Amino acid sequence: MLTNRNWLVLLVFTFVWSGSQRSSLAQTFGLELHNNAMPASGGMGGVSVSRPQDLQSAVAGNPATLRLFQGTQFSFGGAWADVNYSVTQNSNLPVLGVSPYSATSSTPGGLLGNIGLTQDLDGMGLPATMGLGLITNAGAGVNFRAVPQSNGTAAQYLSLDIVPGLAVSLTENLTFGASGALGTSYLDGPFTDFAGMTTAYGFRGTGGANYFLSQNTSVGAHWQSKKNLRFEDAFLLPIVGTARDVNFDHPSNVVFGIANSGLMDGRLFLGADVVFKHYSDADTLQAIYRDQWCFQFGSQYLMTPKARLRMGYVYAQNPMKSAQIESIGGVVLPDGVPAVRYVQAQFAAITEHRITCGIGIQNFRPGIDVDLFAGYGFDTEDQFGNTSVSLEGNYWIGFGTTWRFGGRCNSS
């Protein structure tokens, strides 16, 4: 049997090993993560809409579930995501300056951090819980600058959010919640060497509800608005040499979930979430993706009073759309449809099937919980006109540590 010291050694070894590995579209839905890199949800396929097992998932997901966390709780989580991302370009894009090449992206994997804090207000006579998070909301990147034929092709995107939220119990079984995410986003590309790194700020609101049908079964749902971003002077038009702004939106999302904790005498927890992403109304991404459905399934088994084993499966519909001549964030590409296809290849979120696992230890030390998780996306490839993409070796791995002060999690 592993002692607490042995578990700590395993945690440190796992994280150090992950940092020694060698871009990160493996576990995203389009570009967004949807709790797939959170300490507990990461091991359960991201399942967290109705009964999240870590507080970051409540802050970043359905804010109504903040009421499941009592007292004062603080959690820090980190993850590493990586994939071997290869592109083969079979034709010339004369204005963009791209000629045929085949190469693997040199972008290293992504280091993702997520921090959360919750505080219930029951001691003040209010049936409410506040939450605050620093969340990695989205990220992806490819880099072919070392390939002369690519003419400096690279695409990097990162979104970091500050998320305050509040949940209120209307009845013993029904809660409502709302949160707002103020995000900082960084975009480089995807227009070959004619683009440079720029920064933009955006806001997104989330509203959700959670309802216990019985002591063991609950259902939840939440809606997220679009996040509107404007990257100023992000693209320098070829030939004429004038800079253009790029409009970029995170899509609105509708998410449903159900969870049950009554199987096997309460030792087995099962959950399922459904995510709908409305890309057809999102600037830039509407030229790359079509509306997407994603299905997440997760389980948690209580091995001992302290240890929890987690597993999950995710099916994310391939969102890549048929290309047509249209603007990308207000920029009309001079090489037409082949150029749109080339941009799509830089954001090819084509991993449909994923599996995850994890383990959680409650009271690893008094009042301290530890979580580990890992995931793998099955190898896949796709064709975008004269541009082909393959993703291999998709994996992500991470951990979380939670400190509980005068409270516990009522999710299980």
C-alpha positions in Angstrom: 0.0 0.0 0.0 1.3 3.4 -1.0 2.0 5.8 1.9 1.4 9.6 1.7 5.1 10.1 1.1 5.0 7.6 -1.8 2.0 9.4 -3.3 3.9 12.7 -3.1 6.9 11.2 -4.9 4.6 9.8 -7.6 3.0 13.2 -8.1 6.4 15.0 -8.4 7.8 12.3 -10.8 4.7 12.5 -13.0 4.8 16.2 -13.4 8.5 16.4 -14.0 8.2 13.6 -16.6 5.5 15.5 -18.4 7.7 18.6 -18.6 10.4 16.7 -20.3 8.2 15.7 -23.3 7.7 17.6 -26.5 1.3 21.8 -30.0 -1.7 21.6 -28.1 -5.0 20.9 -29.9 -5.3 17.5 -28.4 -8.0 18.0 -25.8 -9.7 21.2 -27.0 -13.1 21.6 -28.6 -12.2 23.9 -31.4 -9.9 26.0 -29.4 -11.6 25.9 -26.0 -10.8 23.4 -23.2 -14.2 23.0 -21.4 -12.7 21.7 -18.1 -10.7 19.0 -19.9 -7.5 20.2 -18.0 -9.0 20.5 -14.5 -7.7 18.5 -11.6 -10.6 16.0 -11.3 -12.7 16.6 -14.4 -9.5 16.0 -16.5 -9.6 12.4 -15.5 -13.4 12.1 -16.2 -13.5 13.3 -19.8 -14.2 16.9 -18.7 -17.6 15.9 -17.1 -18.6 18.6 -14.7 -21.8 20.4 -15.6 -24.0 19.1 -12.8 -21.6 17.6 -10.2 -18.0 18.9 -10.6 -15.4 17.1 -8.5 -13.0 20.1 -8.4 -13.8 23.8 -7.7 -12.1 25.1 -10.9 -14.6 23.2 -13.0 -17.4 25.0 -11.1 -15.9 28.4 -11.6 -15.1 27.9 -15.3 -18.2 25.9 -16.1 -21.7 25.9 -14.6 -21.6 28.6 -11.9 -24.7 27.2 -10.2 -22.5 24.3 -8.9 -20.5 26.6 -6.7 -23.0 25.8 -4.0 -21.6 22.3 -3.8 -18.4 23.7 -2.1 -18.6 24.6 1.5 -16.4 26.8 3.7 -13.3 28.3 2.2 -11.5 26.3 -0.5 -8.5 27.1 -2.6 -7.1 24.9 -5.4 -4.1 25.1 -7.8 -3.9 22.9 -10.9 -1.4 22.5 -13.7 -1.4 20.5 -17.0 0.9 19.8 -19.9 -0.7 19.1 -23.4 1.2 18.0 -26.5 0.7 16.6 -30.0 2.8 16.0 -33.0 1.2 18.3 -35.6 2.2 17.7 -39.3 1.2 19.6 -42.4 1.8 18.7 -46.1 1.2 21.5 -48.5 0.8 20.3 -52.1 0.3 23.5 -54.1 1.5 27.1 -54.4 -0.1 30.1 -52.7 1.6 32.8 -54.7 0.4 35.9 -52.9 1.0 34.4 -49.4 4.4 33.2 -50.7 3.8 29.5 -49.8 5.2 26.7 -51.9 4.9 22.9 -51.4 6.4 21.4 -48.2 5.9 18.8 -45.6 6.9 19.3 -42.0 6.0 18.8 -38.3 5.3 21.8 -36.2 8.2 22.9 -33.9 5.8 24.4 -31.3 6.4 22.8 -27.9 3.5 21.6 -25.8 1.3 23.9 -23.8 1.7 24.5 -20.1 -1.8 25.2 -18.6 -2.5 26.6 -15.2 -5.9 26.9 -13.4 -6.4 28.4 -10.0 -9.7 28.6 -8.1 -11.2 29.9 -4.8 -14.6 29.5 -3.3 -16.3 30.9 -0.2 -19.8 30.1 1.0 -21.8 32.9 2.6 -24.0 30.7 4.8 -22.3 32.1 7.9 -23.7 35.5 7.0 -27.2 34.0 6.7 -27.0 34.0 2.9 -27.7 30.8 0.9 -24.9 31.7 -1.6 -21.3 30.8 -2.6 -18.8 33.1 -4.3 -16.1 31.8 -6.6 -13.0 33.3 -8.3 -10.7 31.7 -10.9 -7.7 32.4 -13.0 -8.4 30.0 -15.9 -6.6 28.9 -19.1 -9.7 29.0 -21.4 -8.2 28.2 -24.8 -5.0 27.6 -26.6 -3.4 26.2 -29.7 -0.3 26.7 -31.8 1.8 25.6 -34.8 5.1 26.8 -36.1 6.7 26.2 -39.5 9.0 29.2 -39.6 12.0 27.0 -40.0 10.6 25.8 -43.3 11.5 28.4 -46.0 8.7 27.2 -48.3 6.1 28.1 -45.6 7.1 31.8 -45.7 7.1 32.1 -42.0 3.8 30.2 -41.3 2.9 30.1 -37.7 -0.3 30.4 -35.7 -0.4 30.9 -31.9 -3.5 31.6 -29.8 -3.9 31.8 -26.0 -6.8 32.9 -23.9 -6.5 33.6 -20.1 -9.5 34.5 -18.1 -10.3 36.1 -14.7 -13.6 34.6 -13.7 -15.7 35.8 -10.7 -19.0 33.9 -10.0 -21.9 33.6 -7.6 -24.4 30.8 -7.0 -27.6 31.1 -5.0 -29.8 28.3 -3.6 -33.5 29.1 -4.4 -34.7 25.8 -2.8 -33.0 22.9 -1.2 -32.7 21.2 -4.6 -32.4 24.1 -7.0 -29.6 26.6 -7.5 -28.9 29.3 -10.0 -25.6 30.9 -10.8 -23.9 33.5 -12.9 -20.3 34.4 -13.7 -18.3 36.7 -16.0 -15.0 36.1 -17.6 -12.7 39.0 -18.4 -10.1 37.5 -20.8 -6.8 38.5 -22.3 -6.1 36.8 -25.6 -2.9 36.7 -27.7 -3.0 36.0 -31.5 -0.1 35.5 -33.9 -1.0 34.5 -37.4 -2.5 32.6 -39.1 -1.6 34.6 -42.2 2.0 33.5 -42.8 4.7 36.2 -42.3 2.2 39.0 -42.9 0.9 38.7 -39.3 2.4 39.5 -35.9 1.6 38.9 -32.2 -1.2 41.2 -31.0 -3.3 41.4 -27.8 -7.0 41.9 -27.3 -9.5 41.9 -24.4 -13.0 40.4 -24.2 -15.8 39.6 -21.9 -18.1 36.6 -21.7 -21.1 36.0 -19.4 -22.3 32.6 -18.2 -25.6 31.7 -16.6 -26.5 28.2 -15.2 -28.8 26.1 -13.1 -28.5 22.8 -11.2 -31.3 20.7 -9.8 -31.3 17.5 -7.7 -34.0 15.2 -9.0 -33.3 12.9 -6.0 -30.6 12.5 -3.4 -28.3 10.8 -5.9 -29.4 12.2 -9.3 -28.9 15.8 -10.5 -29.1 17.6 -13.8 -27.5 20.9 -14.8 -27.2 23.3 -17.7 -25.4 26.5 -18.5 -25.2 29.0 -21.4 -22.1 31.1 -22.3 -22.2 34.2 -24.4 -19.8 34.9 -27.2 -16.5 36.6 -26.3 -15.8 39.4 -28.8 -12.2 40.2 -29.5 -10.6 42.8 -31.8 -6.9 42.3 -32.6 -5.8 45.7 -33.9 -3.3 45.9 -36.9 -2.9 42.1 -36.7 -2.5 41.6 -40.5 -0.3 43.4 -42.9 -1.9 43.2 -46.4 0.5 42.0 -49.1 1.6 44.4 -51.8 -0.3 47.5 -50.5 1.3 47.2 -47.1 -1.6 48.5 -45.0 -2.4 46.9 -41.6 -5.9 45.5 -40.9 -7.7 44.6 -37.7 -8.8 41.0 -37.2 -12.2 40.3 -35.5 -12.1 37.1 -33.5 -14.9 35.6 -31.4 -15.1 32.7 -29.0 -18.5 31.0 -29.8 -21.5 30.9 -27.6 -22.0 27.5 -25.9 -24.9 25.6 -24.6 -24.0 22.7 -22.2 -26.2 20.1 -20.5 -25.2 17.5 -17.9 -26.6 14.7 -15.7 -24.9 12.9 -12.8 -25.7 10.0 -10.5 -23.9 8.9 -7.4 -26.1 6.1 -6.1 -24.7 3.0 -7.9 -22.8 0.2 -6.1 -23.9 1.5 -2.7 -22.7 5.0 -3.4 -19.2 4.0 -4.5 -19.7 4.6 -8.2 -20.3 8.0 -9.7 -21.4 8.5 -13.3 -21.8 11.6 -15.3 -22.5 12.7 -18.9 -22.3 16.2 -20.5 -23.4 17.4 -24.0 -21.8 20.6 -25.4 -23.1 22.6 -28.4 -20.7 25.2 -29.8 -22.3 27.9 -32.1 -19.3 28.6 -34.4 -21.6 29.8 -37.3 -22.0 33.2 -35.5 -18.3 33.6 -34.4 -16.0 36.0 -36.3 -12.9 34.3 -37.8 -13.8 30.8 -36.4 -17.0 30.7 -38.6 -14.7 30.5 -41.6 -12.8 27.5 -40.1 -15.3 25.5 -38.1 -19.0 24.6 -38.4 -21.3 24.2 -35.4 -20.0 21.4 -33.2 -21.5 18.8 -30.9 -19.4 17.2 -28.2 -20.2 14.3 -25.8 -18.4 13.7 -22.5 -18.7 10.6 -20.3 -17.0 10.2 -17.0 -16.9 7.8 -14.0 -15.4 7.9 -10.5 -15.1 4.8 -8.3 -14.5 5.1 -4.5 -11.7 2.5 -4.0 -11.1 3.4 -0.3 -12.5 6.1 1.9 -9.8 8.4 0.6 -8.9 7.1 -2.9 -11.0 7.7 -6.0 -10.3 6.2 -9.4 -11.5 8.1 -12.5 -12.1 7.3 -16.2 -13.6 9.1 -19.1 -14.4 9.1 -22.8 -15.0 12.0 -25.1 -16.4 12.1 -28.6 -16.0 15.6 -30.2 -17.5 16.0 -33.7 -15.0 17.0 -36.3 -15.9 20.7 -36.7 -13.9 21.5 -39.9 -16.2 23.1 -42.5 -16.2 23.1 -46.3 -14.1 26.1 -47.4 -15.6 29.0 -49.4 -14.4 32.4 -50.4 -15.1 34.5 -47.3 -13.3 36.8 -44.9 -11.5 35.6 -41.9 -12.2 38.1 -39.2 -12.7 40.9 -41.8 -9.7 39.9 -43.9 -10.3 38.5 -47.4 -7.3 36.3 -48.3 -5.9 37.1 -51.7 -5.3 33.4 -52.7 -9.0 32.6 -52.3 -10.3 29.2 -51.2 -6.9 27.5 -51.2 -5.7 30.1 -48.7 -8.8 29.6 -46.5 -8.0 25.8 -46.5 -4.4 26.6 -45.6 -5.6 28.6 -42.6 -7.9 25.8 -41.6 -5.0 23.5 -41.5 -3.3 25.6 -38.9 -6.3 25.2 -36.6 -7.3 21.6 -37.4 -9.1 20.5 -34.2 -9.8 17.1 -35.7 -9.3 14.7 -32.8 -12.7 13.0 -32.4 -12.1 10.2 -29.9 -10.3 10.6 -26.5 -9.9 8.6 -23.3 -8.9 9.9 -19.9 -8.0 8.5 -16.5 -7.1 9.9 -13.1 -6.9 9.4 -9.4 -7.8 11.6 -6.4 -6.7 11.3 -2.8 -8.9 13.2 -0.3 -7.2 14.2 3.0 -3.8 13.3 1.6 -2.8 15.5 4.5 -5.5 16.9 6.8 -7.6 19.3 4.8 -5.5 18.8 1.6 -6.6 16.8 -1.5 -4.4 15.7 -4.4 -5.5 14.8 -7.9 -3.7 13.4 -10.9 -5.0 12.9 -14.5 -4.0 12.0 -18.0 -5.6 11.8 -21.4 -4.9 10.5 -24.9 -6.4 11.5 -28.2 -6.4 8.9 -31.0 -4.2 9.6 -34.0 -6.1 11.2 -36.9 -5.7 13.1 -40.2 -7.8 15.2 -42.5 -7.5 16.8 -46.0 -8.2 20.5 -46.7 -8.1 20.8 -50.5 -4.4 20.7 -51.3 -3.3 20.8 -47.7 -3.3 17.7 -45.4 -2.9 17.5 -41.7 -2.1 14.6 -39.3 -2.1 14.6 -35.5 -0.2 11.9 -33.7 0.9 11.3 -30.1 -1.9 13.4 -28.6 -1.6 13.4 -24.8 -2.1 15.6 -21.8 -1.3 15.1 -18.1 -1.7 17.2 -15.0 -2.4 17.5 -11.3 -4.2 19.6 -8.7 -3.9 20.3 -5.0 -6.8 21.6 -3.0 -6.9 23.1 0.5 -10.2 23.0 2.4 -10.8 25.3 5.4 -13.8 24.5 7.4 -15.7 22.8 4.5 -15.9 20.0 2.0 -17.1 19.2 -1.5 -20.6 17.8 -1.7 -20.3 16.8 -5.3 -19.6 13.0 -4.9 
